[in-house]
Amino acid sequence: MVCSAYVIVLAQPINKSSTEQLRVFGTELYENGDYVNAIEKLKEYYKQERDNIDVAYMLADASFKIKDFKYANTRYKILLKKDKGEGEFDKDLFNYGRSLKMMGEYEMASDALEKFIDYTDNDALKEQAKVEFDGAQQALDMLETLGLTVERLDSKDINSKQSEYSPSYASDGQTMYYASLASNKLIILDGSNEEDYHLKIYKSRKGEKGKWEDPTPLGTEINREDFHTGNVKISPDGTAMYFTRAEIDPSTNAVTSSKIFVSFGSDGNWGPAQEVQGVNGPYLAKHPAVGELFGREVLYFSSDMEGGDGGFDIYYATNKGDGVFGDPVRLLQVNTPGDEETPFYKDGNLYFSSTGFPGMGGYDIFYSTWDGKRWSNPINMGKGYNSPLDDLFFSLSPDGYSGFLTSNREGTSSVESSTCCNDIYEVLLEKVEATLVTGAFTEDKKPIDSTDFQLILIENGQMGTTTPKNSAKTNKVNYALELEKAYVIIASKEGYFPDTLEFNTVELDESTDFAKVLYLKKKPAPPKPAVVVDNYETITINQPIELKNILYDFDDDKILPEAEQDLAVILDLMNQYPEMKIQLNSHTDAQGKDKYNQDLSQRRASSAKRWLIQNGVEVTRIRAVGKGETEIRNECTNGVKCDDDQHRFNRRTEFVITEGPTTIQIEKRQFKKSN
């Protein structure tokens, strides 16, 4: 139920008519909205009386309304030739340009629309024409979307010659719900036709060979007699079905009422439908879709209620439970003076169709992304998703790699003109995957077996989840990677210095295998330890111990070479006490701004932590804390002049045991207690 919902003939059978009777009767049919029969009668008249401009206009306008754009274009050409520059057919120049655009004739459409923009004094139509012109210009340069396949659903039982609507997956990713008249002929409402012409909701399952099985209509708890039932969407958890019940005036084919309903249950076992409270009113409400906003479940839908930007706008209402929702709120960033319809939400993105943004055709599919505060400016989904005609009801499967849309693009099966009606198209997205193959080698490029690897996910600039692996009897390991992420890979082996590489999976448009080689430098043989008698002291948990060799140059966070000996001792302690966790505290001097020193000290503490992680300590066993200049140990505070040695005395790193053994013994010469 978008624009012309389907092709229903409202006429009555007639006997042979005179030429004038054809015009009179055709005009009456046109004025009543029975465009199909009007065209039939007016064409008969026009064959005999080609100078009647009013009939030429009705033929063009009626053909445009039933989306027979090729015939409409021919009629508009004739009208414009008869205009003789007097502006009699002002709006028809606009529709002539639109019909060319719908036929994919973008250059000719641009010329006609540009001429109309310069010519018309109608400000509203001028703005619409600018949008159409911009869309035609964009379409000239638009490339096919990579990794996308859009194919008409190959099932005569699903795609009829009438229009199909709202195809979408259930939560199982194998069942499709959609709405259809399931008819392959014109439906004549002349009082004698006993065929049920009401829209119904159907479902079909994908079989083992990927073919869609014969559809079955839902029961009377959903499909109610004398109502058009459609716009179906299943909630992501599979427990609620939202849909609309609408009524159409049989004399005009216009929708007079449309309300959103919900049925609770599960696939194959839906309960009685109830009207959704909070979103319906004295207006048309349609196209419900479950989503999120501000961390809460909401229902997105389209409506023509007062206060909107144009015809139909997109709204949301917050779910309060049991089919009750809060007051509708209009989305500010996605609505235009045109129509915004068929919303679908997934993973922070709102997909919808619009006539109000520049597009390839009539309705184009767009998406907008929620950043936690506002929706981004809508982006056209591009060629393939969109065509020169109408593209609507875009939705995705739970895994995001397949979905549906409806379109009347070329190739559609239609009951009247070749582009009158919408069919279901299946959307298939190439699955982009990323993997890592990494191996360890010596400096002279010989493989090193049984190496320990750590793949570390970097989140917000910090080291996050760590995935360890051992190469066992080979020198290589494999990892499956997430997209749009940054990583660090560390290789380590006893007797070698570790090696580290950074890489990311950002903006991949095709599957990628990352091959990363790490080279490990062999450690020199350790000197024989000197015998030290009675040179140990006992330290307890939460007692700060200064790493006296870890000093820093002014305004720098790099670990100096002499610091590695103290870090090596900590590394030995961490290996000796595997249950021990520590906190590294870094201090700066008082030179510089307080906030800068706080940040600098955090970077220094992280540098010491990184060294230990790269040497095999699990990231969860170390916490790095920057203390800034909050604990100055001498008189060199803000504003006091001191030499660099005095300031360096305050630039230090300490470690504190936070978990594990309550006491340990360490060499006195390696560490000293902090003051």
N, C-alpha and C positions, 0 to 999 in steps of 0.2 A: 504494500500500500504506500508506494512512493510515486508521486506525480500520477500519470494515468495508470491506475492499478492493473487493469487488464482490459481486454477489448470485449466489450459487451454491446451488442446491437440492440437498440431500444425500439426499432421500427416495427411497423405492422406491414403485412403483405399488401401489395397494391395491384390494381389492374393497370392496363396500358394507359399511359397519360399523354396528353398533348405536350408540346414543347413548353408552353407557359406553365402547365401543371407541374412539369418536372422542376422548373425553377422555384415555383411556390412551395412545393413539397420539400424540395432539397433545402430551401432557406429555412423552413420550419424545423427540419431535422437538425440543421446546423445550430440554430438558436437554442434548441433543446439539448445540445451537447452530444447528439448522436452523429458523431463525425464520420464514422465508417459508412453508414447509409447515406449521409448527406453527400459525401464524395461520389458515391455511386450514381445518385440521381443528378448531381450537378455536372458530372462528367458527360452524361448523356445529353444534357441541355447544352453544354459548352461545345460539343461537336457540331451543333447546329447554329449556335449564336456565340461566336468568338469575340464579339465586341463588347460584351457585358462585363464591365470592370468589376462590379460588385460580385459577380459569380467568380471571376478570376481571383478576387481577394479571398472569398470564402474557401475556394479550393486550396489556395496556398496556406491559409491559416489552419484549416482543418487538417491538412496533410502534415503540417508542422506539429500540431498537437498530438497526432497519433504516431509521430516520430518517423514518418515517411519523408525523410529529409531530401532525398533525390528528387521526388516529384514536387515537393514544396519549393525546392530551389528553382526548378523549371518554371513554376507559376510565378515566383517572385521576379524572375528575370523579365517576364512578360509585363508584369505590373510596372516595373521600373522603366521600361521602354515607353509605357503609356503616360508616365508622370510628366515628361517634358519640362522638368526643372521647376515645377510649380509647388513641390513639397507635399503633394496630395498623399503620397505613400511614404511619409517620413519614417514611421515605425517599420515599414516593410523593408527598407534598406538595412535596418538593424537586423531583422530576422533573416534577410538574404545573407548577410555576413555570418550569422550564427549557423545557418544551414550549411554554408561552405565549410565552416569549422567542423561541424559534425560529420562532414564527408571526408575530413582529413586534408582538405585543400587549404592549407594554412596561409600560403602567400596570397592567394586570391581573397581569402577571408580577411586578412590583415588590411588589404587595400580597401575592401568594402567597409570595414569597421572604422578605419581611419577617416574615410570620406564622410561617414555618418557622424563621427565625433566632431568634425569641423563644421558640419552642416546643421546639426540639430540645435534647437534652443531648449529642448527638454532636459533639464539638469539631471533628473533621475535616470533617464535612459542614457544620457551621456556617460554617467559614472558606470553603469552596467556595461556599456560598450567598451570603456577603457579596460575593465577587467577582462572582457572577452578578447580584446586586442592583445593585451599583455600575455594571456594564455596562448594565443596563436603564435606569438613571437617566441615564447619559451618552447613551444612544441617543435618549432623548426630546428632547434639545437638540441633537443632532448634525445639522449641515447638509450638503448635498451638496457634494462637493469640486469647486471651480471648475476649469474647463479640463480636466476628465476625462471620457472616454467609455469605458464598459465594455460590450462587446457580445458575446453568444454567437457563437462562430465559426460562420459560415454555411457549413457543409459537412457533409452527412450522412455522407460517407465518413470524416470525421475524428471528429466527435462521434457516438458510438454511444449506444444506450440503456443500456449498461453505463458504468462510470466510466472517465474518461481521467485520466492523471497526468503530472506533471513536464514540461509544455510549456516549451520555452525555445529561444531563438535560437542558431544557430551563429554563428561569428565573422563570417560574411559579412553578417549582418543580414537575409538573405532565406530561410534554411532553418530550419525548425522540427523539432526532435526531441521526441517524446513517447512515452508508453507507453499501451497499450490492449489490451483483450480483443477489440476490433473485433467485438462481437456485439450484436445487437438483441433477444435473447431470454434467458430464464432458462436457465442451464446446469445440467442435471440430472446429478448424479454417482450414477447407479444401476447403473453397470457396463455399460450397454448403449449409452451415447452415445460415438460415435467422434470427436466434434468436439473439437478441441484447445482446452482451456479456459485455457491458460497465457497470462499477460501477456507482451506483446512490445513491443519498441521499434520505432517507425516514424519516417519522416521525410517531410516535404512541403516543397515550394518555393512561394514566392509568385510567381505568374505576372505577366505584363506588365500586366494589368488589375487587379492587386491581389487576385486570387482565389487561394486555396490549391489547389494541384494534388492529384491523387489520391495518397494516401500509399502508401509502399512499406515493407514490413518489412525490417529489416536482416538480414544473412546469419547463418549459423550460428556465425561467429566471435564474434558478440555474443549473439544469441538462441539459447540452449542448450535443447535438448529436456528436458522434465520440470522446468524451472526457470521461475519467474516473473521476468521481466527488466524492470526499470523504473528509476524515479528517475534519469533520464538528465540529465547536464549536460556541455556542451562547454567546455573551458578557453578563456579569452579569446583566446589566440593561435591557437586552432583545431587544436592538435596533439594533444590528449588528450581522450578521452571517458571520463567516469566514470559508473558505473551500479551497480545492485545485482542480485544473483541471490538469490532467496528461495525457500523451500519452505513449503508450507501443508499442515497436517494435514487431509486430506479429510473426516475424521469430525467436525471441529469448526470448520473454516474459519479456524483460528488460524495465524498465521505462526509457524513453529517455528525458522527460521533465515533470516538476511539478512546478506549480506556485500557489501562494496564491491569492485568490479573497475575496471580501467582498460584502455583500448585506445589505443595510440598510432598516429598516422597523420594523415589529413586527411579532409575531407568526401568520402564516396564511396570511400574507400580505407583502411578501418580494419583494423589488424592484429589478430592473435589476442589475446584478453582474458587478463589475468593478475590474480590477486588482489592487492589493494593491501596491502603489508606495513606493519604498525604500527598500523592502525586497527581491524582485525577481531579478534574474540575470542569468548569464550563468552557472547555477548550479541547483540542485534540492532543492526546498524549500517546506516544508510540515509540517503538524501537528501544525497549528496555535492555540494559546491559549491566551486569554486576561488576563493580570495580572497587577501588580503594581511593581514599583521599584523607590526608591528615591522620593516617593510621587507622581509619575506621572504614567499615564496609559502606559503600554508597551504591545507589542505583542511578546510572546515567540514562537519560532518555531525551527524546526530541519532542518539542511542543510548539504550538503557535499561540501560546498564552500572551495576554497583553503585557507590554513592557519589554518585548524583545527587540532585537536589532532589525529583523526582517520577517520573512515568512515563517520558517521553522528554525528554532534555535536549540542548542543542546543545554540541558539542565542536569543537576544532580540533586539527590535527596539522601540524607543519612539514614541508614537502617537502624530502627529502634527495636526490631525484633517482632516476630509473629506477623509479618506482612504489614507492619506500620512503619512509615517513614516520616522524617521531618519535612519542613517546608522546602519546596524546590528553590534552588539557587542557580542563576544563569552563569555559565562559564564566560568570563569576560574576554579572554584572549582568543577564543576559537570561533566566535560568532560574527556574522557579517549581515549586511542588508539582504543577502541572498538566503539560500536554504542550507542549513547544516543538519544532517540526518544520519541514521544508522551508526551510532557510536558503538565502539568495542574497545574494552580496556584489557591490557595485559602488561604486567611488569613495568608499571610506571609510564606506559605510553597509552595515549588515547587516540584511536583510529576512528575516522569518520569521513563521510562524503559531503562535499560542498559544491554549490554553484557560485559562491561569493568570493572565492579566491581564484587567481589566474590558474587555468587548467587546460588540459588537452582537449576536453570535450564539454559535455553538459555538467554532469556530476563527476568530479574527480575524487580520488581517495587521498586523504591527507593524514598526517599524524602530528601530535604535539606531546612533548615530554614534560613531566612534572618534576621540578627540582626541589620540592619540599616547601616552596613558597608560592610559586606561580607556574602557569603553563607556558611553555616556550611558544614562539611564533610558529604556526603550522607550516609543515614542509610537505610539498607534493611528493607522493610515493614514487612517481616517475613512470616512464614508459614500460608497458608490460602489465603493471598493476592497472594503469589507466590507458584509455583508448580515446579515439575521437568522439565516442558516444558516452553513454552513462555507465558508471562503474560504482557499485554500491555494496553494502552489507559485507565489507571485508571482515574476516575473522581468522583466528589462528587456532591450531590444535594445542593441546596442553604442552607438548614439547617444543612448539614454536617453529617447526620445520615444514608444516603443511597448513593448509587452510582453504578458505573459500571466498569467493566474491560473486556477485551477480552482474551481468552486463548484457546490453543489447548490441554489442560489437558485431562486426561482420562474421558470419559463420553461425550465428544464433538461429535456432529454429523458431519461426514466428508464424502466427496465424494470419496476419494481414501483410503489411510490408515486411521487407527483410530485416528491418530494425525496430519493429514495433514493440517487441517483448523481450524480457530478460530471462536468460538461462543461468544455471549454476555453473561456475567455472572453478576447477580445482587449482589451488596454488601450491606449488612445490618449490621449496627453497633448498639450494645446495647446502649441505651441512658442513660448516667450516669447523675443522678440528685442528688442534695444535698438539704436537708431541715433542718431547725432548729425548734425544739420544746423546749421552755424554760418556766420555771415557777418560781414563787417567794414563799418562805417559811420563816417562822420565824426560829429562832435558834433552837427551839424545834420541828421543822419540821411540823408545822401547815401551811396550805396554806394561802396565803395573796391575797385577791381579789382586783380587780381594781388597779393593779400595772402598773406604766408607764415603758415601755421598750424602749431602744434605741439600734438599731443595727448599728454599725459604721463600714464602710469598711475602712481598712487600706491600703493605697497606698503609696509606696515609704517611708515607715516608718512613715507616717503622717496620722492623722485621716481625712478621706474623707467623702463620702456621709453618711448621717445619716437617718435611717428609724425609725420613732417613732411608737409605738403601745401601746394600753392600753388593759389590760386583761379583762376589763369590769366586768362581773359577775363571771368570773372564775379566776384562778391564772395562766393560761397558754396562750401563744400566739404562732403562727406558722410563719415562714419566709421561703421563697424560696431563696436559696443561689446561687451565681455564683461559678463556678469551678476555681481552682487555685488562690484563694483569701484568705486574712487574715481578721479576724473580731474581734471586741470587742462588747460584749453584756453587757448593763448596765440596772439594775433594780432599780427603786426608788419609794418611796411612802412617803407621808407626815407623819412625826412622826417616820421615820426609817432612819438609815444610809444606803446609797446605797451599792450595791454589783456589782462586775465586773468580767467577765471571758473573756479570749482570746482563740481563736481556729482558724483553717484554713481548707480549702478544697483542699489542695495541693496533687497532685498525687493520686487522687481517681481512682480506676479501676472498681468500681461498685457503684451503687446508694447507698447513705448513708443518714440515718436520724440521725442528731445530737440531743442528749437530754442533755440539760444543765440546771442545777438547781442552782438558786441563793438564798442565805440566807441573809435576812435583819435583822439587829440588831436594836431593838427599842431604840429610843433616850430617854434620861432621861427628866423628866419634866423640863422646863426652869424655872429658878428663877424669882421671881417677879422683874420687872425692878425698879431700884432706880429712884427717881424723880430728874432730872437734870434741873436746871433753867439756861436759857440763856447760854447753853454750845454748841451751834452749830455755824458752819461757812458755808458760801456759797462758792462753787467752780464752776468754769466755764469750758466749753468745751476746750479740749487741754491743760488743766492745770495739770501737773504731780503731783500726790499725792502719797507719799511714804507709803507703807505698812510696818510700823516700826517693826512689829513682825515677818515679813518674812525674817529671817536671815538664812544664810547657813554656815555650817562648811566648812573649807577649802577643795577644790577639791571634792565637793560633790554637787549633785543636789537634794537630798532628802529634802522634806518639813519637817521642824522641828515641833514637836507637838504644840508648842505655836503659830505657824503661822496660825493654823486653825481658830482662833478667828477673825483675820483680813479678811481671805478669807470668813468666814461666813458673815461678814458685807457686803462685796462686793456681796455675793450671795443674801442677803436681798435687796440690792440696785437694782440688776438685776431683781429681782422679782417685786420690787416696780415700776421700770421703764422698762416695757417690750420692749419698743422701743429702749432702750439704747444699744449701742455697745461700747466696750472698747478695749484698747490696753494695754497689760501687758509688761512692759519693765524690763528686768533683767540685773543687772550689777555685774561684778566680781571685785575683787581687782586686783592689778598689778602683783601678784606673778604668775610665769609660763609664757609660750609662749603666744604671742598675739593671734595666731590662735586657740590654745587650749582654751583660755579664751573665745573667741568668741563662740566656740562650746558649752562650759560649760554653758555660760549664756543662750544660746538658749534652752538647756535642762532644765535649771532652770525655765525659763519662761513657757516652755511646761508643767512642773510639776504643776505649779499653774493653768494653763489652764485646765489640765486634772482633777484636783480636782473639779473645777467648773463644768465641763461637767458631771462628775460622779454624781454631785448633782443636775442635771437637767437643766443646762443652755445649750441652743442650741450652737453647735460648731461654727455656722456662726456669733455668736455675740461676739466672742473673737478672738483677734489676739495676738499671742505671739511673741515677738521680743527680741532677744539677743543683748545686747549692748557691751558685752565684757568689756574691761578696757578703753573704749573710753571716759568715763565721770567720772574720779576720783575726789572725793570731798575734798581731803586733799592733803598733800604733798607726800603721799605714792605712787609715780609713779615708773616706772621701775628703778631699781638700788638704790632706797632709802630704808634704813633699817627702818622697823616699827615693833611694836609688833602686836600680833593677834587682839587685840581690835581695833587698828588703821586700820588694814586691813579690819576687819569685818565691819567697818563703811561704806566701799565702796561696800560691798556685800549686795545688796538690790533689792527689786522689787517694781515697781511703777505701778500705773494704770492711764490711761488717757481716758477721755470720747471722743470718735471719732464721734459718731452719736447719735441722740436722743435729750434729753433735753439739753438746753444751760447752765443751772445752776441747781445745786442740793444742798441740805443742808445735812451736815454730822456732827457727833459729833467730837469736837476738840480732845477729848482724844483718839479717835481711829486712826486717821491719822495725818500726818503733811505734809506740802508742801515741795517738794524737793528743794534743793538749786540750 
